[in-house]
């Protein structure tokens, strides 16, 4: 049996710890989770875009991922409508991949 990747473990964590994202119509996707550098990038979408408390959600995700995963040292959470960054998340409730008009990594 193979060991789960860091991204898979974070996604599982998001489903358990951040179900409110999906309950409110939001989505999240782990875009990067590098166990060697400790960097995690999470993207929020759906109703998270334009939500007045998405920055609070992002900060909570950032703090909690750093506390709960020894190998995580730097978390960035991207919110499309604002470009805010702060923490990482996955698809808090299994929102799936976000769809964008451009595939550029810098489209925020």
C-alpha positions as CSV (number, residue, x, y, z in Angstrom):
1,X,0.0,0.0,0.0
2,X,1.5,3.3,-1.0
3,X,1.8,6.3,1.2
4,X,-0.5,9.2,0.5
5,X,1.1,12.3,-1.0
6,X,1.1,15.5,0.9
7,X,-1.5,17.0,-1.4
8,X,-3.8,14.1,-0.8
9,X,-3.3,14.3,2.9
10,X,-4.1,18.0,2.8
11,X,-7.2,17.5,0.7
12,X,-8.4,14.9,3.2
13,X,-7.7,17.4,6.0
14,X,-9.6,20.1,4.2
15,X,-12.7,17.9,3.8
16,X,-12.7,17.2,7.6
17,X,-11.7,20.6,8.9
18,X,-13.2,23.0,6.4
19,X,-16.5,21.6,5.3
20,X,-18.1,25.0,5.6
21,X,-16.4,26.1,2.4
22,X,-18.5,23.6,0.4
23,X,-21.6,24.1,2.5
24,X,-21.5,27.8,1.5
25,X,-21.0,27.0,-2.2
26,X,-17.2,27.5,-2.2
27,X,-14.6,25.3,-3.7
28,X,-10.9,24.8,-2.9
29,X,-8.1,23.0,-4.7
30,X,-4.6,22.2,-3.6
31,X,-2.5,23.5,-6.5
32,X,0.9,22.6,-5.0
33,X,2.1,20.7,-1.9
34,X,5.9,20.2,-2.0
35,X,7.1,18.1,1.0
36,X,10.7,19.1,0.3
37,X,10.3,22.8,0.4
38,X,7.2,22.9,2.7
39,X,5.3,25.1,0.3
40,X,1.6,24.7,-0.2
41,X,-0.6,26.6,-2.6
42,X,-4.4,26.5,-2.2
43,X,-6.9,28.1,-4.5
44,X,-10.4,29.1,-3.3
45,X,-13.2,29.6,-5.8
46,X,-17.0,29.4,-6.2
47,X,-18.7,31.6,-3.7
48,X,-15.4,32.2,-1.9
49,X,-14.7,34.7,-4.8
50,X,-16.0,38.0,-3.5
51,X,-16.9,36.7,-0.1
52,X,-16.2,39.2,2.6
53,X,-14.7,36.7,5.0
54,X,-12.6,34.7,2.5
55,X,-9.5,36.4,3.9
56,X,-10.4,35.0,7.4
57,X,-10.9,31.6,5.9
58,X,-7.5,31.8,4.1
59,X,-5.8,32.9,7.3
60,X,-7.4,30.0,9.3
61,X,-6.3,27.5,6.6
62,X,-2.8,28.9,6.6
63,X,-2.4,28.8,10.4
64,X,-4.0,25.3,10.8
65,X,-2.0,23.7,7.9
66,X,1.3,24.9,9.4
67,X,0.3,23.7,12.8
68,X,-1.1,20.3,11.7
69,X,1.5,19.2,9.1
70,X,5.1,19.1,10.2
71,X,6.4,19.4,6.7
72,X,4.3,22.5,5.8
73,X,6.2,25.7,6.3
74,X,4.7,28.2,3.9
75,X,1.0,28.3,2.8
76,X,-0.5,30.6,0.1
77,X,-4.2,30.8,-0.4
78,X,-5.4,32.4,-3.6
79,X,-8.8,33.9,-3.9
80,X,-9.6,34.8,-7.6
81,X,-11.7,37.9,-7.0
82,X,-9.2,39.6,-4.8
83,X,-5.9,37.9,-5.4
84,X,-5.5,37.6,-1.6
85,X,-2.9,35.2,-0.5
86,X,-2.4,33.9,3.0
87,X,-2.9,30.2,3.4
88,X,-3.4,27.0,1.8
89,X,-6.4,24.9,1.4
90,X,-7.7,22.2,-0.7
91,X,-11.1,21.7,-1.9
92,X,-12.8,22.1,1.5
93,X,-15.5,19.7,0.9
94,X,-14.4,18.2,-2.4
95,X,-15.1,21.1,-4.7
96,X,-13.0,19.7,-7.5
97,X,-10.8,21.6,-10.0
98,X,-11.6,25.2,-10.6
99,X,-12.1,26.2,-14.2
100,X,-10.6,29.4,-15.6
101,X,-10.3,31.0,-19.0
102,X,-6.6,31.0,-18.8
103,X,-4.2,28.3,-17.6
104,X,-1.5,30.8,-16.7
105,X,-0.3,30.3,-13.1
106,X,-0.3,34.1,-12.7
107,X,-3.9,34.7,-13.8
108,X,-4.9,36.2,-10.4
